[in-house]
């Protein structure tokens, strides 16, 4: 058992049989009920049992509305007490029965112990660890996004009830995966604004929505981050603490802002986190236009705005944006910041008030937003055990149902990039011996990526594959850097096997927060190992890439001896089982790439610091993401294969759409390329597209259907843009009708150079797979 536990900690499982692994796991879990645990209690205010006097306070009176209760609370506080509630480690006011509260908890893809608000103990030793977000996003399944959120919030509430977690979770990360080198791209839903928007709003709904649908209440409070244009951590000496993202108004409103807008408007998120970087010369956490103006003013945030940790300190000490710390504190609060992750506002706000830089009323406004969020969570409603979700506890964490959803999420996300006839799926009855080779073939912690928690258990790729067939195993490299590959041993193993699975890729040592990549090649001697094994192997060779970002694997794509390629992201605690499910055909792959895989030549000529999405041919700049990039790709956004063959037939679509204009509109008397997408002319301006989808294969499977459109060439519009996607399950040799509802002003509009949304006039082309349909938009 000691060897097993040490191996888990070292991120590589021991070479044990699956049967022995299960025995060990069962033995470990069987010990838990026999131990004595000291159950702790949740943190909450208005505890009338301990302090009967609180019953007379208006803020403890649950019969009153949230606004009235918050007003009552704020007016009872002194200036010094108010300042306690501007920081993430909020202080206590014992005279009012308010305990300390830690705001910082994380739940990126499961309850995490990265933030100080959550911890695992022998009482709750782990929580369900879902795939890293980039892989879940590859499922293109909004119902799955929401279902994962519901499980995570249930486990969070269960842990809160025994004093191990908070109620406020700073997830999801919905930044655009703009550059393939970004170390945190793994945390995001990818490069497309629509997918990122759908993921963010769906996951937030799963986290926040209560079972009774009362929007005034929260199950837990989510937070969409990092606002905004944040997608560089540390690249060639440029770090996020000093980086000024120079972004055009067009790119801002067309690419970077839509996910945040959707999170607030569609998801009703309880919080938005501002980022470390500057945007066009201003720190985001000190920009009143971005915070008070857009988030709270235009989008009507019902919640609080929080800084990334120590962001205010960063723009004072690192960016030297203000001359004094008091000015820095005042600028943040006046810009619309409500909560400081860190201690900076706790240290300098009182001095800012005394210096006349800030009024106490501004502090009251900020903490009003913070308290209102806690009110919606039931923090001021007394004993949580008497509230909804009060009966949840350790028994509701790591349930079999939750763990099966983690496996299903990984299965739905895994992307089949290449498959030669006769390769996958492998037959478990025909394979007598399977060679499993590679530095990621038997890893544990690598599978759960970053912002992780402690998983319920692990199933490594080797363990997953060994559950179906006899295997031989060789790491091939001592780690993913692969300074020296075990080529001779690996080729011998492949020669004697019926098929070979190579599990390659990277881990957090090469891509993570605070570390961006500098190239797109598999590291060290990994390509040599793959090539030599493929040359020696006598049966199918399946290359499995475990990573957050994409790679230039042209050498493998073009090598006929490598018969199949799978990208599995960081697939979560059940990743090995899910990989085996796909390889052996227990599951028909349906994942699609949520980001472009570029050739190495792309990063040789494109600096990470260039934020421009659109190409500039005069400077040899090729643009970014599938929407604008004009160069060659290794694989592109939306790529992915199935074991079935699906066909699409357009069943219903209009040939023409007319935009109603006022009689005296200028475009009636002169030629216009576009018209403003304003509310009065957009009302009820929509149409349906119906598709017949057929599964022509023998396998049941899911088809991921993308509806793209290409607008007329005006305003440097995207060459292609995703306006809808659906996931459809079909039995073999069956068909179904799929309907897309297209809102003309929302879905067919583009953003002009000034950041104004316009409907382009002329020929639009709708794409579904190889189908194309022309649509004329006119006045």
N, C-alpha and C positions, 0 to 999 in steps of 0.2 A: 504493500500500500504506500509506503514511503516513496518508493521509486515512481509509482504512478503519480503521486501528488507533485513530486519534484519535476517530473516530465511535463505535467500540465503547466506548471509555473514557467518552465523553460520553453514553452510554446511548441513542443513536439511530443506527440503521444508516443508511448513505448510500443514496441513491436509485440503486441499481445493479440490473441485471437479475439474476435468479436464476442464469443461466448464468455471468455474470461473477463473481457471489458465490462460486459453486462453484470457478471457476478460481482466484480469490484464495485461497480456503480450501485448495485442493489445493496451491497454490504454497507457502503458509505451512507446511503440514505436510511438503511435500517437502524443505524446508530442514533439518528436524530431524535426519534420519539423517546428514547431512554435517557436522554440528558435533561438536566434541569435548566430552565431558562428564566431569567429575570425579565418579565414582560414590562416594557416601558409604556408611557402614556403619551398621547398626542399633545402637541402644543396648541392651545386655544385661549381666547379671551372670554370674558363674561362668565366665569365659572362661579355660579351662585352657591355651589356646594361648599367651596372653600372660602368664598367671600360673599356672604349674603347681601352686602351693601351694593353690589354691582347691579342688582335687580332694579334699582331706582334710576339707573343711568339711561338716558334716551338711546344712546348708541347700542345698548344691550337689548332694547325692546324690539323683538322680531315682528311685532304688529305694525311697526312704522316702515315707511319706504326707505330704500338705501340712501337717497339724498339727505333725508331728514336725519338719519342716524349718523351719517358721516359729518354733517354740519354740527351736530351736537358734540361729537367727539373732538373735532378740530378746535372748537371754541374753548374746550376745557384744558387745552395744552398750552404750556409756556413756550416761548421761542426755543429755549434749549431742548425742550421735549419734542417739539416739532422737528427739529434738526435730526433727532434720533431716527426718524422715519424716512429720511432722505437716502439712507444707505442700505446696502443689501443685508448686512448683519444688523438688522433693526434692533434698537435697544428696548428695554422694558420700562413701563411706567407702573410701578407696583401699586401706587395709590389709586389707580383706576382699574387695576386687575388686568393689565395688558402685559403679557410675557414677551421675552425676546423672540424674534422670528427671523429665520434665515431664508431669504428670498431665492437664493441661488441653488436650484436643482436642475438637472439635465435629463432629457428623455428623447434623445435623437432617434434611437431605434430600439428602445427599451429603457426601463428605469436604470439610470447610470449613477455611479458614485463619484463622478468627476467633480461635481460641485459639493460644497460643504453641507448642503441641506439634506443629503441622503447618505446613508451608510448601510452596509450589510453586516450582519452579525450571525452568530450560530442560530439565532431565532428565525431570521430570514436570510439564508446564506447566498441567495442569488435570485435573479429575475429573468424572465424570458428575453433572450437576446435575438432580435430580428436581424435580417440582413442589413448591412450598411445601406443608407438611403439610395445611393446611385443604382444598386441592384434592384431594390424594390421598385424604383421609378421605371426600370426597364420592363416591368410587367404591364405598364400603361393601363392599370386597373384601378380606377378611383374607388371602387367599393373595397378593394383590398387596402388601399391607403387608410381609409376610414376605419376599417375593421382592426388594423394594427393599432391605430390611435386609441380605440376603445379598450383593447386589451391592456395597453400601456397605462392608461388612466385608471383602470380597475386595479392593477398591481400597485400603482402609485398610491391610490387611496388606501389600499390594504396595508401598505407599509406606513403611511401616515398614521393610521389608527393605532399602531404599536410604537409610535415615536421614532420611526426610522427614516422618515421622508417628510418633505414639505408639500405644499399645494401649488407652488408656482414653478413651472418648468420652462427653461429657456431653449425651447425647440419649437419648430424646425428651422433648419438652415435652408433658406430658399434663394440664396445668391445664384446668379447665372454662372455656369461652368464655362467661362469665356475662353480660357486658355488651357490646353491639355496638360500643362506642367503644374498647374495649381495643386498644392498638397492637400487642400481641403475640398477639392472637387468631389471626392468620395462622399462627403456629407450632404451633397446637394442632389436635387432631382435632375440635373443635367443642364444642357445648353439652351433648351427651348423655353421661351417665356410662357407659352400656354401650358406645357407639361408642368413646369415649375409652379404655375398658378393653381392648377388642378390638384397637384400633390399637396401644396401648402394648405389650401382651404379644406381639402378632404381630411388631411391628418389632424388639422386643428379641430375640425368638427368632431372627429373621433375622440380627441383628448377632452374637449370642453363640454360637449352637449350632455345634458342630464337625461336620464331615462324618461322623464315626463315631458321633455322638450321645452321646459321653461327657460327662455333665453336670458332671463334676468339672473339665473343661477349658473354656476360653473361646477363641473365635476372636478377638473383641475384647470389651472390657467396656463395657456400656451403662450409662446412668444415667437414672433417671426423675426429672423435675424439674417444677416447683419446689414442694416440699412445705412448706406446704399452704395452701389458700384464698388463693392468690396470683393476682390478675387485675386489678390496677390498677398502672399505672406512673407516670404524671404527668398528672393531670387537675385543671385549675383550681387549681393551687397545691398539690394534695395529691400527694405522691410516695411511692413504694414504700418508701423508706428510713425513713419516719416513720409509715406507715399502720398503724393497728391494726384488723385485720379482726375485727369483732364478729360471731361466727358461732354460731348455735344448735347444740346437740348434734344435733338432728334433721337440719339442713342439712349439718352436717359429715359424718355417717355415711351420709346419703342421697345427697349430691351430690358433695362435694369429695374424700372419701376413697376411694370405690370404684376409680377408675382407678389410684391408687397401690397399693392392696391387690392388685389384679389384676396389676400390674406385678411385684410381689414374689412373690406366691403362684403365679400362673399363668405369668408370664414368667420367673421365677427371675432377675430382674435382679441385676446385680453391684453396683449402687450406687443410692442415693437422695440427691438434693440438697435440703437445706432452704433456705428462701426468706428474703428480706430482711424481709418484713413481720412484724408481731406478729399473733398470733391470740389474741383475748380477753386482751390485756394482756401476753403473753409472746412474746419473739422465738422463732420456730420453732427456730432453731439453738441455743437455750438451754433448750428445754423437754424435760425428761426423760420426761414422759408421752408426747409425740409421737415422740421419737426412740427412746430405750431401751425405753420401754413398748410402743409400738405397732409401729414398724418392725421392731425386733429381737426384742422380746418376743412380741407376738401374731402377727406375720406371718413371723417367723423369717428375716429377711434373711440371705442367704449372701453377704456382701460388705461394703462400706464405706459410711459416711454422710459426705457432703462438704457443705461450706457453699457457698452461692452466693458469688461472688467478693467478698471483704472483708465478708461478712455479720457476722462477729464484731466487726470494727472498727466496722461500722455501728451495731450495737446498743450499743456503748460510746460512740462519739463522736456519733452522730446521735440515738439514742433515749435515751441516758444511763440505760441499764438497770442498769449497775453503777457504783460509785464509782471503781474503779480498773481499769486494763487487766488486772492479774493476776486480779482477780475474774472479769472477762469471759472470760479464757482458761480458768480453772478451771470456770466454769459450762458452757462449751461441751463440754469433754471429759467432764465428769461427766454431762452430759445424754445423751451417746452420740455426739457428733461425733468422727469419726476423722481427717478431713482438712480442712484450711483452704485454700480457694482464696484465695491471698494470702499475706501474711507475718506476720500478727498473732500466731498461735500460736508461730511461730519466734522472735518478739521477746519474748514475755511469759510463756511457759510455765515456763521455768526459775525465774523469779522467783516464780511462783505456787507452785511446789514448795517453794522456800526459805521462803516465807511460811506454809507449812503449809496452803495452800488445796487442795492436790492431792497425791496420792501418786504416786510413780514407776510404781507398778503400773497406774494408770489410763492412763498414757501407753503403757505396754507393751501394754495391751489394745487401745488405738486402733490402734497401728501393726501389731499382729497382724492386724487386719482388712485393713489396706492391703497388707501383705506377702502375705497369703493370696490376695488378688486377683491380684497380680503372679505368684505361683506358678502359679495356674490358667491364666495367659496364657503361661507358658513363659519368663518373663523371667529366671528363675534356672536355666534348663536348658541354658545354654551357647549355642553358635553357632546362631542361628535358621535358617540355611540347611540344617541337618541335622534340623530339626523339621518337623512338618506346616505347610504354607503357606510353607515356606522358599524354594520355587522361584518364588513369585509375584514379579513385578517390573513395571516400566513397561509392558511389553506387555499386562498384564492390567488396565490403567486406560484408560477411554474406549474399550473395545472396541465394535464395531458392535452386538453383542448388548445391551450395557449401555445404549447410547444409544437403541436401539429400545425398551427397557423404559421409558426416560424419556418417550418419545413416547407409548407405550401408557398409561402412568400418567396423563398429561395428558388423553388421549382419554377414559379411563374416568371421570375426575373432572368434566369439563366438564358444566355443568348447563344444559339448555334450559328456560328459564322461561316463554317465550311463543312460540307459533308459529301464525300465522294460515294457514289453508289456502292452498296455492299459494305459500308463502314458502320455507321451508327443507324439504328441501335444495335448494340452487341447482344447476342443471344446468351443468356446465362447458362443454358444447357450445352451449348456448343463450345464454350470457352472452358478448357480444362485448367489453364494456367494464365493468369493476367499479370503482366509486369507493371508495377506502379512505381514510377521514378519521378524525382523532382524535389526541390527544397520546400515546396508547399504541399507535398503529398500527405504529410502526416501532422500538419500544424494544428494548433488549437486556437490560441489567442489571435493569431493573424486573421482568422475567419470573422472576427467581430469588429475589426476596424478600430476607429477611434471614437471618442465620446461614448465609450462602452461601459457596461456594468460588469457584474459577475454573472455569467450565464447559469442556467439551471444545470446544464451538462454540455458536453461537446460530442459531436460525431465527426471525426476527421474524414477527409476523402478516402484514405486507406481503409478506415473502419467501415465506411459506407460501402465501398467496393467489395471488401472481404465478406460482407454479409451475404453476397450473392455468389461469389466464385472464389476459388483458391487463388491467392495472390503471392507474389514475391515483391519485395520492397527494397528500394535503395534511394537515399536522399539525393544522390548525384552531386550535390554541393553542400558545403557545411552551413551555408546560409544563402539568402537570396542574392547577396552581392556576388556570390559564385566566383571567387578569385581563382579557384582551381576546381575543375569538374572531374568527377570520377568516370571518365569516358570509357575506359576499358571494361570496368565492372558493369557499367550500364549497358553497353552494347552486348556483352555476354548474356546478361539477363534478358534483354529484348529478343535475342536470337532464339532462346529456348522457350519463349512464351507464344501463346496463340494470338495475343493482342497486347498492345502497350499503351498505357495512359501516362502522359507526362504532365505533371502538375507544377507549372512554373509561375512566374510573375514576381511580385514584390510584396512589401509589407510596410509597416509604419516607420521602419528605419530609413526608407527612401522616399516616402510621401506622407506628409502629416501636417498638422498645424505648425506653423513656423518653419516649414521646410518644403519648398517647391522643387520640382525636378529641373534638371538642366538639359535633359535629352529625352527621347522617346523610344530608346532601344532597350530590349531586355538586358539586364545588367550582366557584366562580367562574361563568363564563359557559358551562360545559359544558351545562347544561340548555337554554339558549338556542340553542346550536349544534345540539344534537340535534333540538330542536323545529323550527327553521327548515329544516334539511336535510331532515327528514322531510316537511315541508310542500312542499318544492320537488321532491323526488325523484319520478321517474316509475315506478320499479320497486320491488321489495321493499326494505325498510330493515331491516337487522339491527343491533341495538345490542349491542355486546360490552362487558361490564363486567369490567375487570381490577382486582382488589382482594383484600385479605384479608377485611375485614369487609363487612357488607351495607349497603345504601342504601335510603333512601326514594325509589324511582323510580316512584312512583304516576303521575307525569305521563307516563311512557313506557308503563307497563303499560296505562293507560287511553286511549292515543293509537292510534287505528286505523291511522294512517299508519306507525307503527312496528310492523312485521309480525312480528318475532322478537326475542327477547332471550336472550342467552347470558351466564352468569357463568363466567369462566375462571380465577378465583383469580389466583395468580402461577404460571403454568403450567410453569416450568422452561425448560431450555435448548432444548427442542424444542417450546415452546409454540405458536409460529406455525404449525408443521406440523400440530400436533394441532387447532388452531382451524380450519384449512383442511379437515382431514379431516372434521370435523363439518359445516361449512358446505356442503361439496360432496357430503355423503352417502357419502363413502368409509367413514365410521364412523357408526354409529347411536348417538346420545347415550344414556347410561344413568346419568349422575351425578345425585345428589340432594343438596339443601342440607343441610349438617351443622349449620346454625344458622338461627335465626329472623331475618328481615328486618323490622324494626320501622318504624313511621311516625315522622317527626320529632317528633311530639307526645310520644312515649314518653320521649325524652331531655330534653325540655323540663321534664318533671315528675318524673323518676326520677334521683336523684343516683347516681353511680358508687359512692359510698362506702357505700351501703346494701347489705349483703351478703345480706339476706333473700331466699330463693328464693320463699317462699310469699306470696300476696297478702294485703293487709290492707285490706279494703273501708272500714273505719272511718277510715283515713287516706288513702284514694284511691290506695293503692299497688297496682299491677296484678300484681305478681309478675314472675318471670323465666323465660325459656326456655319451649319449648312444653309442658313438663310442668306449669307452674304459671301462666303468663301468661294473663290473662283479657281482654286488650284486643284491638283490631284489629291485623292484621298486613298487611304488603305481600306477603310470601311467608313460608311457615312451614317449619319443620324437615321434611325429607323431600320437599319439593316438587321436581319435575323431570319433564320430558316426554321422549317418545321419538318416533321416526318410525314406530314400530309401535304397534298397540293391543293391550295385554295384558289378559286376563281371568283371574279367579281363582274357583275353585270349591272350597268346603270339602268334603273327601273323608272325613275322619275326625277327630272331636273328641269328647271326653266331655261329657256333660251335667252331671255331678256328680263331685265329689272329696271323699272323707271323710278327715279328719285323725284319726289314732288318738290317744286320750288315756287316761291312767291312770284306773282305776275311781273313784278318790277325787279326781279333778281338780275344782277349783272350778267349772269351766264345765259340768260335768254336772248341777250342782244350781242354777246361777244363769245368767242370760243374759250372754253375753260377746260383745263386738264383734270380738275377735281373740284369738289364742293365740300364745305365744312360738314362734318358729321355732328350736327347739332340736334338737340332733343326733339324739337318740333317736327323736323322733317324725317326723323328716324323712327318715330312711333309706329309700331306694328309693321315695320318694313322688314319682312322676313319671308323665307321660303323653305320648303322641305326638299331634301334629296333622299331618294330611296334606292337602296342597293340590294341586289340578290347575291348572296354569298353561298358558294358551294364548296363542300369538302369532298374532293374527288379521290381522296386516298382511303385506305382501309383503316387507318388509325383514327380514333376519336382525338380531337384536339381543339385548341383555341386559336382563333385567327385574330390578330391585332390589325385593325383596319384604320388607316390614316386617311383623313381628308385634308389635302393640301390645296393651296391656291397660289397662282402666280398672277399678281396684279399687273396692270399696264406699267410701262417703264416711266414713271413719274416720281419726283421727290426721292430719288435714289432708293426706291422701294425694294423690299426683299425679292430675291430671285425665286423664292419659294417660301411658303409660310404655312405652318400647321394651324388649321382652324378647328379641328375636331378629331377625336379618336374613340374607338369602341373596341371592347374585347368580347368576342362572340364564341361560345362553346358549341361545337358541332360534332355529332357522331360521324363516323366514317360513312361516305356516300350519302350525305344529307345536305340540306340547304336551309337558309333562313333569310328573312328580310331585315335589313338594318336601315334605320332612319336617322338622318342628321337634320337638325333644325338650324338654319343659317340666318343669323341676324346681320343684315346688310351693313349697318353702320358699325357694329362691333367686330364682326368677323371679316368683312371684306375691306375694311378701312386700312389706311396706312398713316404714318406720322410724317408730317412734312419737316422741312429744315428748321422751323421755328418751334417744333414740338406740338403743333396743332394736328388733331386727328382729322383726316380727310377721307372721303370716298372718291377713289380715282374713277374717272369716266373712261369708257372704252371697253376693250376686250380683256376679260378675266378668264383664266384657265383653271378649272378644278381638276385635281388629280386624285385618283384612288388606285394605287398600284400602277399598272401600266395603262389604266384607263385615263383618258383626258376628255374634258367636256368644256366647250367654250360658252361663255356667258357674257352678254353685252349689258353693261351698266350705262344708262343714259338718263337725261333729264326729260 
